[in-house]
Amino acid sequence: MGNNHETSQNTAQNLKTALVALGSNQSSVEGGPAETILRAIQIMECKGFKIQAASRMYVNPAFPAGSGPEYTNAVVAISTNLACDEILEILHEIEAELGRERDVRWGSRTVDLDLLAVEALVLPDVQMQNHWRALPLPDQMRQAPEQLILPHPRLQDRAFVLVPMAEITPDWLHPTLKKTVLQMLNDLPQQDRDEVRPTE
């Protein structure tokens, strides 16, 4: 299956930019969270994704508060001509390769690869994207969509995503909110932004 992905990605037709968030707060076979994230990026390249840009790594408290050790996070921009579902499938393959087990929602994990956005695509449609984006927090913690929602419905709420995103793609425009990454980041409480700290 991996070979088919790699072969199809070698053609330059219909290349698009996808944004992927990487997070970890547990050690893996590769080492600590930072080493695990670096290895995940290497595997993404091995799977045929071209890394356009990668943010620095940042640390921030786990969410919900008290749910585990601090997270290390980063965001990368990749080039691919694969369909969104195929991108997601490869990201899940990389998570599994690095020991990710999907047992507790929003629990500690060796690595988490979230497809944030693919250019200005809205999936499956504006109405469904708006529904999941507006879902109250208690419902978010209990429910998960059965299909891919793009842009990621929690993107605008998470400083640990927007801070590294702003480093590499500050002007990306959310297709339904009509706000840039920097505008979404500035909408968040100062405390949320201050909690996201570069590791270097």
TORDO-181612 format. One record per residue: residue in one letter; y, z, x of N, C-alpha, C, O in turn. Coordinates in steps of 0.1 Angstrom, whole numbers. Layout:
N
- A / Y / Z / X / Y / Z / X / Y / Z / X / Y / Z / X
...
//
This chain:
200
- M / -12 / 0 / 8 / 0 / 0 / 0 / 12 / 0 / 9 / 22 / -7 / 6
- G / 12 / 8 / 20 / 24 / 9 / 28 / 27 / -5 / 35 / 39 / -8 / 36
- N / 17 / -13 / 38 / 19 / -26 / 44 / 26 / -35 / 34 / 35 / -43 / 38
- N / 23 / -34 / 22 / 29 / -43 / 12 / 44 / -39 / 11 / 53 / -48 / 10
- H / 47 / -26 / 11 / 61 / -22 / 11 / 68 / -28 / 23 / 79 / -33 / 22
- E / 62 / -26 / 35 / 69 / -30 / 47 / 71 / -45 / 47 / 82 / -50 / 52
- T / 61 / -53 / 43 / 62 / -67 / 43 / 73 / -72 / 34 / 82 / -80 / 38
- S / 74 / -66 / 22 / 84 / -70 / 12 / 98 / -66 / 17 / 108 / -73 / 13
- Q / 99 / -56 / 25 / 112 / -51 / 30 / 117 / -59 / 42 / 129 / -58 / 45
- N / 109 / -67 / 48 / 113 / -75 / 59 / 122 / -87 / 56 / 128 / -93 / 64
- T / 121 / -91 / 43 / 130 / -102 / 39 / 144 / -96 / 36 / 145 / -85 / 31
- A / 154 / -104 / 39 / 168 / -99 / 38 / 174 / -102 / 25 / 186 / -99 / 22
- Q / 166 / -108 / 15 / 172 / -111 / 2 / 174 / -99 / -6 / 166 / -89 / -5
- N / 185 / -99 / -14 / 187 / -88 / -24 / 188 / -74 / -17 / 184 / -64 / -24
- L / 192 / -73 / -5 / 194 / -60 / 1 / 204 / -52 / -7 / 215 / -57 / -10
- K / 201 / -39 / -9 / 210 / -30 / -16 / 210 / -17 / -8 / 201 / -14 / -1
- T / 221 / -9 / -10 / 222 / 4 / -4 / 217 / 15 / -13 / 222 / 16 / -25
- A / 209 / 23 / -8 / 204 / 35 / -16 / 208 / 48 / -8 / 209 / 48 / 4
- L / 212 / 58 / -16 / 215 / 71 / -10 / 204 / 81 / -13 / 200 / 83 / -24
- V / 200 / 88 / -2 / 189 / 97 / -3 / 193 / 111 / 3 / 198 / 111 / 14
- A / 191 / 122 / -5 / 193 / 135 / 0 / 180 / 141 / 5 / 169 / 139 / -1
- L / 181 / 148 / 16 / 170 / 154 / 23 / 172 / 169 / 23 / 183 / 173 / 28
- G / 163 / 177 / 20 / 164 / 192 / 20 / 151 / 199 / 24 / 140 / 193 / 21
- S / 152 / 210 / 31 / 141 / 217 / 35 / 144 / 232 / 38 / 155 / 235 / 43
- N / 136 / 241 / 33 / 138 / 255 / 37 / 124 / 262 / 41 / 123 / 274 / 41
- Q / 114 / 254 / 44 / 102 / 259 / 50 / 98 / 251 / 62 / 101 / 239 / 62
- S / 90 / 257 / 70 / 85 / 249 / 82 / 74 / 240 / 77 / 67 / 243 / 67
- S / 72 / 229 / 85 / 61 / 220 / 82 / 54 / 218 / 95 / 56 / 225 / 105
- V / 44 / 208 / 95 / 37 / 205 / 107 / 46 / 200 / 118 / 42 / 200 / 130
- E / 58 / 196 / 115 / 67 / 190 / 124 / 76 / 201 / 131 / 83 / 199 / 141
- G / 76 / 213 / 125 / 85 / 224 / 130 / 93 / 230 / 118 / 89 / 230 / 107
- G / 105 / 235 / 122 / 114 / 241 / 112 / 121 / 230 / 103 / 118 / 218 / 104
- P / 129 / 235 / 94 / 136 / 225 / 84 / 143 / 214 / 91 / 142 / 202 / 86
- A / 151 / 216 / 102 / 158 / 206 / 108 / 149 / 195 / 114 / 151 / 183 / 113
- E / 138 / 200 / 121 / 128 / 190 / 127 / 121 / 182 / 116 / 118 / 171 / 117
- T / 119 / 189 / 105 / 112 / 182 / 93 / 121 / 171 / 88 / 116 / 160 / 85
- I / 133 / 174 / 86 / 143 / 164 / 81 / 144 / 152 / 90 / 144 / 141 / 86
- L / 145 / 155 / 103 / 146 / 144 / 113 / 133 / 136 / 113 / 134 / 123 / 114
- R / 121 / 142 / 111 / 109 / 135 / 111 / 108 / 126 / 98 / 104 / 115 / 98
- A / 113 / 132 / 87 / 114 / 124 / 74 / 122 / 111 / 76 / 118 / 101 / 71
- I / 133 / 112 / 83 / 141 / 101 / 85 / 134 / 90 / 94 / 135 / 78 / 91
- Q / 127 / 95 / 104 / 119 / 86 / 112 / 108 / 79 / 104 / 106 / 67 / 106
- I / 102 / 86 / 95 / 91 / 80 / 87 / 97 / 70 / 77 / 91 / 60 / 75
- M / 109 / 73 / 72 / 116 / 63 / 64 / 118 / 50 / 71 / 116 / 39 / 65
- E / 122 / 51 / 84 / 123 / 38 / 91 / 110 / 32 / 94 / 109 / 19 / 93
- C / 99 / 39 / 96 / 86 / 34 / 98 / 81 / 27 / 85 / 73 / 17 / 86
- K / 86 / 32 / 74 / 82 / 26 / 61 / 90 / 13 / 58 / 88 / 7 / 47
- G / 99 / 10 / 66 / 107 / -2 / 64 / 121 / -1 / 59 / 128 / -11 / 58
- F / 125 / 11 / 57 / 139 / 13 / 53 / 148 / 12 / 66 / 145 / 18 / 76
- K / 160 / 6 / 64 / 169 / 5 / 75 / 180 / 16 / 73 / 186 / 16 / 62
- I / 181 / 25 / 82 / 191 / 36 / 81 / 205 / 31 / 84 / 207 / 27 / 96
- Q / 213 / 30 / 74 / 227 / 26 / 77 / 236 / 37 / 82 / 244 / 35 / 91
- A / 234 / 49 / 77 / 242 / 60 / 81 / 234 / 73 / 78 / 227 / 74 / 68
- A / 236 / 83 / 86 / 230 / 96 / 84 / 241 / 107 / 86 / 248 / 107 / 96
- S / 242 / 117 / 77 / 251 / 128 / 79 / 246 / 137 / 89 / 235 / 137 / 93
- R / 255 / 146 / 93 / 250 / 158 / 100 / 241 / 167 / 91 / 240 / 164 / 79
- M / 235 / 177 / 97 / 228 / 186 / 89 / 236 / 198 / 85 / 245 / 202 / 93
- Y / 234 / 203 / 73 / 242 / 214 / 68 / 232 / 225 / 63 / 221 / 222 / 59
- V / 236 / 238 / 63 / 228 / 248 / 57 / 236 / 254 / 45 / 249 / 255 / 45
- N / 229 / 259 / 35 / 235 / 266 / 24 / 225 / 275 / 17 / 213 / 273 / 19
- P / 229 / 284 / 9 / 220 / 293 / 2 / 211 / 285 / -7 / 215 / 275 / -13
- A / 199 / 291 / -9 / 189 / 285 / -19 / 195 / 286 / -33 / 202 / 295 / -36
- F / 191 / 277 / -42 / 195 / 277 / -56 / 182 / 277 / -64 / 173 / 269 / -61
- P / 180 / 286 / -74 / 190 / 296 / -78 / 191 / 307 / -67 / 182 / 308 / -59
- A / 201 / 315 / -68 / 204 / 325 / -58 / 192 / 335 / -56 / 186 / 339 / -66
- G / 189 / 337 / -44 / 178 / 346 / -41 / 164 / 340 / -42 / 154 / 348 / -41
- S / 163 / 327 / -44 / 150 / 321 / -47 / 143 / 317 / -34 / 131 / 312 / -34
- G / 149 / 320 / -22 / 142 / 316 / -10 / 151 / 316 / 2 / 163 / 319 / 0
- P / 146 / 312 / 14 / 155 / 311 / 26 / 165 / 300 / 24 / 165 / 292 / 15
- E / 175 / 300 / 33 / 186 / 290 / 32 / 180 / 276 / 34 / 169 / 274 / 40
- Y / 186 / 266 / 28 / 182 / 252 / 29 / 190 / 245 / 40 / 202 / 248 / 43
- T / 183 / 236 / 47 / 190 / 226 / 55 / 190 / 213 / 48 / 180 / 209 / 42
- N / 202 / 207 / 47 / 203 / 195 / 39 / 210 / 184 / 47 / 218 / 186 / 56
- A / 208 / 171 / 43 / 214 / 160 / 49 / 214 / 149 / 39 / 206 / 149 / 29
- V / 221 / 138 / 41 / 221 / 126 / 32 / 221 / 114 / 41 / 228 / 113 / 51
- V / 213 / 104 / 38 / 212 / 91 / 45 / 215 / 80 / 35 / 212 / 81 / 23
- A / 221 / 69 / 41 / 222 / 57 / 33 / 213 / 47 / 39 / 212 / 45 / 52
- I / 205 / 40 / 31 / 195 / 31 / 36 / 197 / 17 / 29 / 202 / 16 / 18
- S / 192 / 7 / 36 / 191 / -6 / 31 / 177 / -10 / 27 / 168 / -7 / 35
- T / 175 / -16 / 15 / 162 / -20 / 11 / 164 / -30 / 0 / 174 / -31 / -7
- N / 153 / -38 / -2 / 153 / -48 / -13 / 143 / -44 / -23 / 139 / -51 / -32
- L / 137 / -32 / -22 / 127 / -27 / -31 / 133 / -23 / -44 / 145 / -19 / -45
- A / 125 / -23 / -55 / 129 / -18 / -68 / 131 / -2 / -67 / 125 / 4 / -58
- C / 139 / 3 / -76 / 141 / 18 / -75 / 128 / 26 / -76 / 127 / 36 / -69
- D / 119 / 22 / -85 / 107 / 29 / -86 / 98 / 29 / -73 / 91 / 38 / -70
- E / 99 / 17 / -66 / 92 / 16 / -53 / 98 / 25 / -43 / 91 / 31 / -35
- I / 111 / 26 / -42 / 118 / 35 / -33 / 113 / 49 / -35 / 110 / 56 / -26
- L / 113 / 53 / -48 / 109 / 67 / -52 / 95 / 69 / -48 / 92 / 80 / -43
- E / 86 / 60 / -50 / 72 / 61 / -46 / 71 / 64 / -31 / 63 / 72 / -27
- I / 78 / 56 / -23 / 77 / 58 / -9 / 83 / 72 / -5 / 77 / 79 / 4
- L / 94 / 77 / -11 / 99 / 90 / -8 / 89 / 101 / -11 / 87 / 110 / -4
- H / 82 / 99 / -22 / 71 / 109 / -26 / 60 / 108 / -16 / 54 / 119 / -13
- E / 57 / 96 / -11 / 46 / 95 / -1 / 50 / 103 / 12 / 42 / 110 / 18
- I / 63 / 102 / 16 / 68 / 109 / 28 / 67 / 124 / 26 / 63 / 132 / 35
- E / 72 / 128 / 14 / 71 / 143 / 11 / 57 / 148 / 12 / 54 / 158 / 18
- A / 47 / 141 / 7 / 33 / 145 / 7 / 28 / 145 / 22 / 21 / 154 / 26
- E / 32 / 135 / 30 / 28 / 134 / 44 / 33 / 146 / 51 / 27 / 151 / 61
- L / 45 / 152 / 47 / 51 / 164 / 54 / 47 / 177 / 47 / 53 / 187 / 50
- G / 37 / 176 / 38 / 32 / 189 / 33 / 38 / 194 / 20 / 36 / 205 / 16
- R / 46 / 185 / 13 / 53 / 190 / 1 / 43 / 192 / -10 / 34 / 183 / -12
- E / 43 / 203 / -17 / 35 / 206 / -28 / 44 / 208 / -40 / 53 / 217 / -40
- R / 42 / 200 / -51 / 50 / 201 / -63 / 44 / 211 / -73 / 38 / 207 / -83
- D / 47 / 224 / -70 / 41 / 234 / -79 / 52 / 242 / -87 / 50 / 244 / -99
- V / 62 / 246 / -80 / 73 / 253 / -87 / 86 / 245 / -87 / 91 / 241 / -76
- R / 91 / 243 / -99 / 104 / 236 / -100 / 115 / 244 / -93 / 117 / 255 / -96
- W / 122 / 237 / -84 / 133 / 243 / -77 / 129 / 254 / -68 / 136 / 264 / -65
- G / 116 / 254 / -64 / 111 / 264 / -55 / 113 / 260 / -40 / 118 / 249 / -37
- S / 108 / 269 / -31 / 109 / 266 / -17 / 100 / 254 / -14 / 90 / 252 / -21
- R / 104 / 246 / -4 / 96 / 234 / -1 / 98 / 230 / 14 / 108 / 232 / 20
- T / 87 / 224 / 19 / 88 / 219 / 33 / 98 / 207 / 34 / 106 / 207 / 43
- V / 99 / 199 / 24 / 108 / 188 / 24 / 110 / 183 / 9 / 101 / 182 / 2
- D / 122 / 179 / 6 / 126 / 174 / -7 / 134 / 161 / -4 / 145 / 162 / 2
- L / 130 / 150 / -9 / 137 / 137 / -8 / 141 / 132 / -22 / 133 / 129 / -30
- D / 154 / 133 / -24 / 159 / 129 / -37 / 166 / 116 / -37 / 176 / 114 / -28
- L / 162 / 106 / -45 / 170 / 94 / -46 / 182 / 97 / -54 / 181 / 99 / -66
- L / 194 / 96 / -48 / 206 / 100 / -54 / 212 / 88 / -62 / 217 / 90 / -74
- A / 212 / 77 / -56 / 219 / 65 / -62 / 214 / 52 / -55 / 211 / 53 / -44
- V / 215 / 41 / -63 / 213 / 28 / -57 / 225 / 20 / -61 / 225 / 14 / -72
- E / 234 / 19 / -52 / 247 / 12 / -55 / 253 / 18 / -68 / 254 / 30 / -70
- A / 256 / 9 / -77 / 262 / 13 / -90 / 252 / 13 / -102 / 257 / 12 / -113
- L / 239 / 12 / -99 / 230 / 12 / -109 / 229 / 24 / -118 / 231 / 35 / -113
- V / 228 / 22 / -131 / 226 / 33 / -140 / 212 / 31 / -147 / 210 / 21 / -154
- L / 203 / 41 / -145 / 190 / 40 / -150 / 186 / 52 / -158 / 190 / 63 / -154
- P / 178 / 51 / -169 / 174 / 38 / -175 / 185 / 32 / -183 / 185 / 20 / -185
- D / 195 / 40 / -187 / 207 / 35 / -194 / 218 / 46 / -194 / 215 / 57 / -190
- V / 230 / 42 / -198 / 241 / 51 / -198 / 238 / 63 / -206 / 241 / 75 / -202
- Q / 233 / 61 / -218 / 231 / 72 / -228 / 221 / 82 / -222 / 224 / 95 / -223
- M / 210 / 78 / -216 / 200 / 87 / -210 / 206 / 94 / -198 / 203 / 106 / -196
- Q / 213 / 87 / -190 / 219 / 93 / -178 / 229 / 104 / -182 / 229 / 115 / -177
- N / 237 / 101 / -192 / 247 / 111 / -197 / 239 / 123 / -203 / 244 / 135 / -201
- H / 228 / 121 / -210 / 221 / 132 / -216 / 216 / 142 / -205 / 218 / 154 / -207
- W / 210 / 137 / -195 / 204 / 146 / -185 / 216 / 152 / -176 / 214 / 163 / -171
- R / 227 / 145 / -174 / 238 / 150 / -167 / 244 / 162 / -174 / 249 / 171 / -168
- A / 245 / 161 / -187 / 251 / 171 / -195 / 242 / 183 / -199 / 247 / 192 / -206
- L / 230 / 182 / -195 / 220 / 192 / -199 / 224 / 206 / -194 / 227 / 207 / -182
- P / 224 / 216 / -203 / 228 / 230 / -198 / 218 / 235 / -188 / 207 / 231 / -187
- L / 223 / 244 / -179 / 216 / 248 / -167 / 202 / 254 / -171 / 192 / 251 / -165
- P / 201 / 263 / -182 / 188 / 268 / -185 / 178 / 258 / -189 / 166 / 259 / -186
- D / 183 / 247 / -195 / 174 / 236 / -199 / 170 / 228 / -186 / 159 / 223 / -185
- Q / 179 / 226 / -177 / 176 / 219 / -164 / 165 / 226 / -157 / 156 / 219 / -151
- M / 165 / 239 / -158 / 155 / 247 / -150 / 141 / 246 / -157 / 131 / 249 / -150
- R / 140 / 242 / -169 / 127 / 241 / -177 / 122 / 227 / -178 / 110 / 225 / -179
- Q / 132 / 218 / -179 / 128 / 204 / -182 / 130 / 195 / -170 / 139 / 197 / -162
- A / 122 / 184 / -169 / 123 / 174 / -159 / 121 / 160 / -166 / 112 / 159 / -174
- P / 130 / 150 / -164 / 128 / 137 / -170 / 115 / 131 / -166 / 110 / 133 / -155
- E / 109 / 123 / -175 / 97 / 116 / -172 / 99 / 103 / -165 / 90 / 97 / -160
- Q / 111 / 99 / -164 / 115 / 86 / -158 / 126 / 88 / -148 / 133 / 99 / -148
- L / 128 / 78 / -139 / 138 / 79 / -129 / 152 / 78 / -136 / 155 / 69 / -144
- I / 161 / 88 / -133 / 175 / 88 / -138 / 184 / 85 / -126 / 184 / 93 / -116
- L / 192 / 75 / -127 / 202 / 72 / -117 / 215 / 70 / -123 / 217 / 63 / -133
- P / 226 / 75 / -116 / 226 / 83 / -104 / 219 / 97 / -108 / 217 / 100 / -119
- H / 215 / 104 / -97 / 208 / 117 / -99 / 216 / 125 / -108 / 228 / 127 / -106
- P / 211 / 131 / -119 / 219 / 138 / -129 / 226 / 150 / -125 / 235 / 155 / -131
- R / 221 / 156 / -113 / 227 / 169 / -108 / 237 / 166 / -96 / 243 / 175 / -91
- L / 238 / 153 / -93 / 246 / 150 / -81 / 260 / 156 / -81 / 264 / 162 / -71
- Q / 267 / 155 / -92 / 281 / 159 / -92 / 283 / 175 / -92 / 294 / 180 / -90
- D / 272 / 182 / -94 / 272 / 196 / -95 / 269 / 203 / -81 / 271 / 215 / -80
- R / 264 / 196 / -72 / 258 / 202 / -60 / 267 / 199 / -47 / 267 / 188 / -42
- A / 273 / 210 / -43 / 281 / 208 / -30 / 272 / 205 / -19 / 276 / 198 / -9
- F / 260 / 210 / -19 / 251 / 207 / -7 / 247 / 193 / -6 / 241 / 188 / 4
- V / 249 / 185 / -17 / 247 / 171 / -17 / 260 / 163 / -14 / 260 / 154 / -6
- L / 270 / 168 / -21 / 283 / 161 / -20 / 290 / 162 / -6 / 296 / 153 / -1
- V / 288 / 174 / 1 / 294 / 176 / 14 / 289 / 166 / 24 / 296 / 158 / 30
- P / 275 / 165 / 26 / 270 / 155 / 35 / 273 / 140 / 30 / 275 / 131 / 38
- M / 272 / 138 / 17 / 275 / 125 / 12 / 289 / 121 / 15 / 292 / 109 / 19
- A / 299 / 130 / 14 / 313 / 127 / 17 / 315 / 123 / 32 / 324 / 116 / 35
- E / 306 / 128 / 40 / 307 / 124 / 54 / 304 / 110 / 57 / 309 / 103 / 66
- I / 294 / 104 / 49 / 290 / 90 / 52 / 294 / 80 / 42 / 295 / 68 / 45
- T / 297 / 84 / 29 / 301 / 75 / 19 / 311 / 81 / 9 / 308 / 83 / -3
- P / 323 / 85 / 14 / 332 / 93 / 6 / 338 / 85 / -6 / 342 / 91 / -16
- D / 338 / 72 / -5 / 344 / 64 / -15 / 334 / 58 / -25 / 337 / 51 / -34
- W / 321 / 62 / -24 / 311 / 58 / -34 / 316 / 63 / -48 / 319 / 74 / -50
- L / 316 / 53 / -58 / 321 / 56 / -71 / 310 / 59 / -81 / 301 / 50 / -83
- H / 309 / 71 / -87 / 299 / 73 / -97 / 301 / 64 / -109 / 312 / 64 / -115
- P / 291 / 56 / -113 / 293 / 45 / -122 / 296 / 50 / -137 / 302 / 43 / -145
- T / 292 / 63 / -140 / 295 / 67 / -154 / 307 / 77 / -154 / 315 / 78 / -163
- L / 308 / 86 / -143 / 319 / 95 / -143 / 332 / 88 / -138 / 343 / 93 / -140
- K / 331 / 77 / -131 / 342 / 70 / -125 / 350 / 78 / -115 / 362 / 78 / -115
- K / 343 / 86 / -108 / 349 / 94 / -97 / 342 / 92 / -84 / 330 / 89 / -83
- T / 350 / 92 / -73 / 344 / 91 / -60 / 337 / 104 / -56 / 339 / 114 / -62
- V / 330 / 103 / -45 / 323 / 115 / -39 / 333 / 125 / -36 / 331 / 137 / -39
- L / 344 / 121 / -30 / 355 / 131 / -26 / 361 / 138 / -39 / 363 / 150 / -39
- Q / 363 / 130 / -49 / 368 / 136 / -61 / 359 / 145 / -68 / 363 / 156 / -72
- M / 346 / 142 / -68 / 336 / 151 / -74 / 335 / 164 / -66 / 333 / 175 / -71
- L / 336 / 162 / -52 / 335 / 174 / -44 / 347 / 183 / -46 / 346 / 195 / -47
- N / 359 / 177 / -47 / 371 / 185 / -50 / 371 / 192 / -63 / 378 / 202 / -65
- D / 363 / 187 / -73 / 362 / 193 / -86 / 354 / 206 / -86 / 355 / 214 / -95
- L / 346 / 208 / -75 / 337 / 220 / -74 / 345 / 232 / -70 / 355 / 231 / -63
- P / 341 / 244 / -73 / 347 / 256 / -68 / 348 / 257 / -53 / 338 / 252 / -47
- Q / 358 / 263 / -48 / 360 / 264 / -33 / 348 / 271 / -27 / 344 / 268 / -16
- Q / 343 / 282 / -34 / 332 / 290 / -29 / 320 / 281 / -27 / 313 / 282 / -17
- D / 317 / 272 / -36 / 305 / 263 / -35 / 306 / 254 / -23 / 297 / 252 / -15
- R / 319 / 249 / -20 / 321 / 240 / -9 / 319 / 248 / 4 / 314 / 244 / 14
- D / 325 / 261 / 4 / 325 / 269 / 16 / 311 / 273 / 20 / 308 / 276 / 32
- E / 302 / 274 / 10 / 288 / 278 / 13 / 280 / 268 / 21 / 269 / 271 / 27
- V / 285 / 255 / 21 / 278 / 244 / 28 / 284 / 243 / 42 / 295 / 239 / 44
- R / 276 / 247 / 52 / 281 / 248 / 66 / 273 / 239 / 75 / 261 / 239 / 75
- P / 280 / 232 / 84 / 273 / 223 / 94 / 265 / 232 / 103 / 269 / 243 / 107
- T / 254 / 227 / 107 / 245 / 234 / 116 / 249 / 234 / 130 / 245 / 242 / 138
- E / 258 / 225 / 134 / 263 / 223 / 148 / 277 / 230 / 149 / 282 / 230 / 160
//
